[in-house]
Amino acid sequence: MDFSPSTTSVALQQRLQRFMDDLLLPSLADWHRWADAGAYPFDVLEPLQAQARALGLWNLCQPTLRPDQPGTRLDHLDYAPLAETMGRVPWSAEVFNCQAPDSGNVELLQRFATPAQRERWLAPLLRGEIRSCFAMSEPDVASSDPTQLATRLERDGDGWRLNGRKWFVTGAAHPLCRVALVLARHADALDAHRAHSIVTVPFDTPGLAVERNIPVLDHVALEGHCEIVLRDVRVGAGDLLGETGAGFAMAQTRLGPGRVHHAMRSIGQCELALELMCERALERRAFGERIGDFANVRDWIAHSRVEIDQARLLVLRTAWRLDRDGGDAARIDASAIKLVTAQLQTRVLDRAIQVFGAMGLSPDTPLARLWSWGRALRLLDGPDEVHLRGIARAELARARARGAANAVHLRRWLPAAHGDAG
């Protein structure tokens, strides 16, 4: 089990870090100035994107790239440390065309799109000319159980008709969003696990309406976490992605890589929070001592260091398993890293905020925003409880398969225990 990055990955890490230090970090103030005014900061992004392309830092998150497609092909293990570096500035992934949900949508299109769908949607997404969204969650059902999703897909002549409501659709407010990948239920389906298909819906299709951009913990994201209504939306037969009824299984294929991306970006944010916590602990004084001299603050720092390193190793093992064995084999691992890193982020950021005091609650530091994103991650892409349930079920299945293999250990100890009791 070797988690060492390749020489290509190491070289890209160095190049990416220089890019972040020399070009991206100096652009932070300008990006926030545009964002605070409610305008998408294309004037900041587009020059950075052009430089990222020129430096070979483009589409790094796509292990399925073909030689004729723009970008550098890396496996998941090689991409993981790059995602960690990008995570330190949450909007930076878009500079390198590695942002969610487009990265997952590209993965789906790479695997399942027809030649016409590749030309219409995949090629411009890889070039960074358009954006996309993935419409799955719904307000009226528990979306953690996708078999309940109720948006209806019905035959309409030689095409399809969609009716339903989706929400928390990330990317739907982006000015360049041109297509929604919609997971919908066939009206006449009998098998709950073969009941859904994914349809590519052009964003200007009549009947598709963005109702609102939903704030998440009182923050309104520029790219949006939107509520979408589909009223008699008609698409052609060629807009169905992949096989009829295979939507649920297809949606699962984008989750493993996406969770590695999210988890490593989260670890990058935890690293930033730990660095800020330590710097603040060294400079802030109370009761005649540095904050960092108090035992509880040192405990927070030490626990954060150990927990971040543990989480990183778990994510790297998941990336290694994805590369070696594929998504099905790494399914439980992907759930584990999603669970662990989301909880880690709220824990580490909470400690950092406490060290900063009231400043940590303000926009003078990135801590409050990073904490809120960590809290959102405990629900996005499946709540903690669903992942715990899946991990426990897998563990119990192993126990059933093992049977009474550990009975010999119990026989070794139980007589002694009974003898002591007598």
C-alpha positions in Angstrom: 0.0 0.0 0.0 1.9 3.0 -1.3 0.5 6.5 -1.1 3.5 8.2 -2.5 2.6 10.7 -5.3 4.2 10.2 -8.7 6.9 12.5 -10.0 4.3 14.1 -12.3 2.1 14.9 -9.2 5.0 16.3 -7.2 6.0 18.6 -10.1 2.4 19.7 -10.4 2.1 20.3 -6.7 5.1 22.6 -6.8 3.8 24.4 -9.9 0.3 24.7 -8.3 1.7 26.1 -5.0 3.7 28.8 -6.9 0.5 29.7 -8.8 -1.4 30.0 -5.6 1.3 32.1 -3.9 2.2 34.4 -6.9 -1.1 34.8 -8.7 -4.2 33.6 -6.8 -3.6 34.8 -3.3 -2.9 38.4 -4.5 -6.3 38.2 -6.3 -8.2 37.4 -3.2 -9.2 41.0 -2.4 -10.4 41.7 -5.9 -12.4 38.5 -6.0 -14.2 39.3 -2.8 -14.8 42.9 -3.9 -16.8 41.6 -6.9 -18.5 38.9 -4.9 -19.6 41.3 -2.1 -21.2 43.4 -4.8 -23.2 40.4 -6.0 -21.4 40.2 -9.4 -19.7 37.1 -10.7 -15.9 37.9 -10.7 -15.1 37.0 -14.3 -12.6 39.8 -14.5 -10.6 38.0 -11.8 -11.2 34.4 -12.9 -10.7 34.6 -16.7 -7.0 35.9 -16.6 -6.2 33.3 -13.9 -7.9 30.5 -16.0 -5.9 31.5 -19.0 -2.6 31.3 -17.0 -3.7 27.9 -15.5 -4.2 26.5 -19.0 -0.9 27.8 -20.2 0.9 26.2 -17.2 -0.8 22.8 -17.6 -2.9 23.2 -14.5 -6.2 22.5 -16.2 -8.8 19.7 -15.7 -6.4 18.0 -13.3 -9.3 16.3 -11.5 -10.3 14.1 -14.5 -8.7 10.7 -14.5 -10.8 9.6 -17.6 -9.4 12.3 -19.9 -8.6 11.0 -23.4 -5.4 12.2 -25.2 -7.4 14.5 -27.4 -9.0 16.3 -24.5 -7.6 19.4 -22.8 -5.9 18.8 -19.5 -3.4 16.6 -17.7 -4.6 13.1 -16.8 -3.9 12.2 -13.2 -5.3 9.3 -11.1 -7.1 10.0 -7.9 -4.1 9.5 -5.6 -2.0 12.0 -7.6 -4.8 14.5 -7.7 -5.6 14.3 -4.0 -2.8 16.6 -2.7 -3.6 19.1 -5.5 -7.2 19.3 -4.3 -5.9 19.9 -0.7 -3.9 22.9 -2.0 -6.9 24.3 -3.9 -9.1 23.9 -0.9 -7.3 26.6 1.0 -9.1 29.1 -1.2 -12.6 27.7 -1.8 -13.2 29.4 -5.1 -9.9 28.5 -6.6 -11.1 25.1 -8.0 -12.9 27.1 -10.8 -9.6 28.6 -11.8 -8.3 25.1 -12.7 -11.7 23.8 -14.1 -11.9 21.4 -11.2 -15.0 22.8 -9.4 -18.1 20.8 -8.3 -20.5 19.8 -9.6 -19.0 20.1 -13.1 -16.2 17.7 -12.2 -18.7 15.0 -11.4 -20.9 15.8 -14.4 -17.8 15.5 -16.7 -17.2 12.1 -15.2 -20.7 11.0 -16.1 -20.5 12.4 -19.6 -17.1 10.8 -20.2 -18.6 7.4 -19.2 -22.1 7.5 -20.7 -22.6 10.4 -23.2 -23.4 9.7 -26.8 -21.1 11.3 -29.5 -23.7 14.1 -29.9 -23.9 14.7 -26.1 -20.1 14.8 -25.9 -19.9 17.4 -28.6 -22.7 19.5 -27.2 -21.9 19.4 -23.5 -18.6 17.6 -22.6 -16.3 19.4 -25.0 -17.3 22.9 -23.8 -17.2 21.9 -20.2 -13.7 20.6 -20.6 -12.7 23.9 -22.3 -14.3 25.9 -19.4 -16.7 27.7 -21.8 -19.9 26.6 -19.9 -21.0 25.3 -16.5 -23.5 22.7 -15.5 -25.5 21.5 -12.5 -26.8 18.2 -11.1 -30.4 18.2 -10.0 -31.1 15.3 -7.6 -32.4 16.4 -4.2 -36.1 17.3 -3.8 -37.9 19.3 -1.0 -40.8 16.8 -0.6 -38.9 13.6 0.0 -35.9 12.4 2.1 -33.3 12.7 -0.7 -30.9 10.6 1.3 -33.0 7.7 0.0 -32.9 8.3 -3.8 -35.5 5.7 -4.5 -38.1 8.1 -3.2 -37.3 10.9 -5.7 -40.5 11.8 -7.4 -39.7 14.1 -10.3 -41.5 12.4 -13.1 -40.2 11.4 -16.5 -42.8 10.3 -19.1 -42.7 9.4 -22.8 -43.9 12.2 -25.0 -43.9 11.2 -28.6 -40.3 10.6 -29.7 -39.0 12.5 -26.6 -39.5 12.9 -22.9 -41.6 15.2 -20.6 -40.4 16.2 -17.1 -42.4 17.5 -14.1 -41.1 18.1 -10.6 -39.2 20.3 -8.2 -35.5 20.1 -7.3 -33.6 22.0 -4.7 -30.0 22.7 -3.4 -28.9 22.4 -7.0 -25.3 23.6 -6.9 -24.2 25.7 -9.8 -27.6 26.6 -11.1 -27.1 30.3 -10.5 -23.8 30.5 -12.3 -24.1 32.9 -15.3 -22.5 30.2 -17.6 -24.8 27.3 -16.5 -26.1 25.8 -19.7 -27.3 22.3 -18.8 -28.9 20.5 -15.9 -28.4 16.8 -15.4 -31.7 15.8 -13.9 -32.4 12.5 -12.1 -36.0 11.7 -12.6 -38.4 8.7 -12.0 -40.1 6.9 -14.8 -43.9 7.2 -14.2 -44.5 3.5 -15.0 -41.5 2.1 -13.2 -41.9 -1.0 -10.9 -38.4 -1.7 -9.6 -37.3 1.1 -7.3 -33.7 0.7 -8.1 -34.3 0.7 -11.9 -36.9 3.5 -11.8 -34.7 6.5 -12.5 -32.9 8.0 -15.5 -30.7 11.0 -16.0 -31.7 13.5 -18.6 -29.6 16.4 -19.9 -31.9 19.4 -19.9 -30.6 22.6 -21.7 -31.0 25.4 -19.2 -33.0 27.5 -21.7 -35.7 24.8 -22.2 -39.2 26.2 -21.7 -40.7 25.1 -18.4 -37.4 25.1 -16.5 -37.3 27.9 -13.9 -34.9 28.8 -11.2 -37.2 29.8 -8.3 -34.5 31.0 -5.9 -30.9 30.8 -4.7 -31.2 29.2 -1.3 -28.8 30.7 1.4 -26.8 28.1 3.2 -26.3 29.1 6.9 -27.2 32.6 5.9 -24.6 32.7 3.1 -25.7 33.2 -0.5 -23.3 31.4 -2.9 -22.7 33.2 -6.2 -22.9 30.0 -8.2 -26.0 29.1 -6.3 -27.7 26.3 -4.3 -30.9 26.7 -6.1 -34.5 25.5 -6.2 -35.6 24.5 -9.7 -39.1 23.9 -11.0 -39.7 21.7 -14.0 -43.2 22.3 -15.5 -43.9 20.1 -18.6 -40.3 20.4 -19.7 -39.9 18.6 -23.0 -36.6 17.2 -24.2 -35.7 14.9 -27.1 -34.9 11.2 -27.1 -31.2 12.1 -27.5 -31.2 14.0 -24.2 -31.4 10.8 -22.1 -27.9 10.0 -20.7 -27.0 6.4 -20.7 -29.5 3.5 -20.4 -33.1 3.9 -19.4 -33.5 3.1 -15.7 -29.8 3.2 -15.0 -29.8 6.7 -13.5 -29.5 5.6 -9.9 -26.4 3.4 -10.6 -24.9 6.2 -12.8 -25.3 8.8 -10.1 -23.3 6.6 -7.8 -20.4 6.5 -10.2 -19.7 10.2 -9.6 -19.8 10.0 -5.8 -16.5 8.2 -5.1 -14.2 10.6 -7.0 -16.3 13.6 -5.9 -15.9 12.6 -2.2 -12.1 12.4 -2.6 -12.2 15.9 -4.1 -14.4 17.3 -1.3 -12.5 15.6 1.4 -9.1 16.8 0.3 -10.3 20.4 -0.1 -11.8 20.1 3.4 -8.4 19.0 4.7 -6.7 21.9 3.0 -9.1 24.2 4.8 -8.4 22.5 8.1 -4.7 23.0 7.5 -5.3 26.7 6.9 -7.3 26.9 10.1 -4.6 25.2 12.1 -2.0 27.5 10.8 -4.1 30.6 11.6 -4.8 29.1 15.0 -1.1 28.6 15.8 -0.2 32.1 14.6 -2.9 33.7 16.6 -2.0 31.6 19.7 1.6 33.0 19.5 0.6 36.6 19.1 -2.5 37.0 21.2 -2.0 37.6 25.0 -4.4 37.3 27.9 -3.8 37.5 31.7 -0.1 38.2 31.0 0.5 35.1 28.9 0.4 34.1 25.3 -2.8 32.2 24.4 -0.6 29.5 23.1 0.8 28.9 26.6 -2.5 27.8 28.0 -2.8 24.0 28.2 -6.2 23.8 26.7 -5.1 25.7 23.6 -2.1 23.5 23.2 -4.4 20.5 23.4 -6.6 21.9 20.6 -3.6 22.4 18.5 -2.2 18.9 19.1 -5.6 17.2 18.6 -6.1 19.1 15.3 -2.6 18.1 14.0 -3.2 14.4 14.7 -6.8 14.4 13.5 -5.9 16.1 10.2 -3.1 13.7 9.5 -5.4 10.7 10.3 -8.1 12.0 8.0 -5.6 12.6 5.2 -4.3 9.1 5.4 -7.9 7.7 5.2 -8.6 9.8 2.1 -5.3 8.8 0.4 -6.1 5.2 1.1 -9.6 5.7 -0.5 -8.0 7.4 -3.6 -5.5 4.5 -3.8 -8.3 2.0 -3.7 -10.3 3.9 -6.3 -7.4 3.8 -8.6 -6.6 0.1 -7.9 -10.0 -1.5 -7.6 -12.6 1.0 -8.9 -15.6 2.8 -7.4 -17.6 -0.3 -6.3 -14.8 -1.6 -4.2 -14.2 1.8 -2.6 -17.8 2.7 -1.9 -17.6 2.3 1.9 -14.3 4.0 2.0 -15.8 7.0 0.1 -18.6 7.2 2.7 -16.1 7.0 5.5 -14.0 10.0 4.2 -17.1 12.1 3.6 -18.2 11.4 7.2 -14.8 12.0 8.8 -13.7 15.1 7.0 -17.0 17.0 7.4 -16.9 16.4 11.1 -13.2 17.2 11.2 -13.8 20.5 9.6 -16.4 21.8 12.1 -14.2 20.5 14.9 -11.0 22.2 13.8 -12.6 25.4 12.7 -14.5 25.6 16.0 -11.2 25.5 17.9 -9.6 28.1 15.6 -12.6 30.4 16.1 -12.3 30.1 19.8 -8.6 31.0 19.7 -9.4 34.1 17.6 -12.2 35.1 19.9 -14.9 37.4 18.5 -12.7 38.2 15.4 -13.2 34.5 14.4 -17.0 35.2 14.0 -16.4 38.1 11.7 -15.5 38.4 8.0 -12.1 39.6 9.0 -10.9 36.0 8.9 -12.1 33.1 6.6 -12.9 31.0 9.7 -16.6 31.5 10.0 -17.2 30.9 6.3 -15.1 27.7 6.4 -16.9 26.5 9.5 -20.3 27.0 7.8 -19.2 25.0 4.8 -18.0 22.2 7.0 -21.4 22.2 8.8 -23.2 22.1 5.4 -21.0 19.1 4.3 -22.5 17.1 7.1 -25.8 17.1 5.2 -24.7 17.7 1.5 -24.0 14.5 -0.4 -25.7 12.4 2.2 -26.1 13.2 5.9 -23.8 11.7 8.5 -26.4 9.2 9.6 -26.8 7.7 6.2 -23.0 7.1 5.9 -22.8 5.7 9.4 -25.6 3.3 8.5 -23.9 2.2 5.4 -20.5 1.7 7.1 -22.2 -0.3 10.0 -24.1 -2.5 7.5 -20.9 -3.4 5.7 -19.2 -4.2 9.0 -22.1 -6.4 10.1 -22.0 -8.2 6.8 -18.4 -9.0 7.4 -19.3 -10.3 10.8 -22.0 -12.6 9.3 -19.6 -13.9 6.7 -17.0 -14.5 9.4 -19.5 -16.5 11.5 -18.2 -17.9 14.8 -14.5 -17.6 13.8 -13.7 -15.8 17.1 -15.4 -18.4 19.3 -12.0 -19.9 20.0 -10.9 -16.7 21.7 -14.0 -16.7 23.8 -13.5 -20.3 24.9 -9.9 -19.3 25.9 -11.1 -16.6 28.2 -14.6 -17.6 29.4 -13.5 -20.5 31.6 -11.0 -18.4 33.4 -13.6 -15.7 33.9 -16.1 -18.2 35.3 -13.4 -19.6 37.6 -12.6 -16.1 39.0 -16.3 -15.5 39.6 -16.6 -18.7 41.5 
